[in-house]
Amino acid sequence: MKVVGTKLDDSDFEKFQKFCNDEGLSKSEIMRGLIRQYCDACEDEIQTSEIKNPTVIISDD
């Protein structure tokens, strides 16, 4: 596994900590889920754009 880190301002950190506690999940669990959702959404966007904008190759054959 690799580590991802970021800095938050105090108010965002306090809110995030509270919401994690309310859910009964660690900050790491929440962040892993959010990152996974973000990556999945990006992959979906890439696949969709490939379908919408196909590459056409014209051959001299």
N, C-alpha and C positions, 0 to 999 in steps of 0.2 A: 504494500500500500504506500501511497505518497501523501504528503501533507499539503493542504491548501490553507492559507491564512489571510485574514484581512483585519483592518482596524475599523471600529465603529465609533461614532460619537457616543457620549454617555447616555443620552436619552434613547437612542436606537438600541444600544446594548441592554439597557434595563428593560425595555419593552420586549425584546427578543428573549431575554432570560425568563421573564414572566410568562410569556406565551409557551415557551418550552416546558417550564414547570407545570403550567396548567394542563398541558397535553401529556405530561408524565414521560417526556422524551428528552434525551440529552441534546445539547446544541449540535453535537456532531451528527446525531441521527437525522435531525431536521435538515442540516446543511447537505448531507449526502443525498437525501431525498430531493431537495431543491436542485442540486447540481444534476442529478440524474434526469429530472423533469426537463431542465434546460437543454441538456444534451439531446434528449429524445426529440424535443421540439425542433432543435436545429437540424437533426437528421431528417425529420419529416419535411422540413422546409427545403432541404437540399433535394430530396427525392421528388418533391412536388415541382420544384423549378426545373429539374431534369426532364420531367414529363412535359411541362409547358414549353420549354425552350430546347427542343432536340437539336443536335448538331447534324447538319447535312453536309456530306462530303460528295463533291462532284468529281467523277473520275473521267479521264480521257479515253477510257477503253471503248 
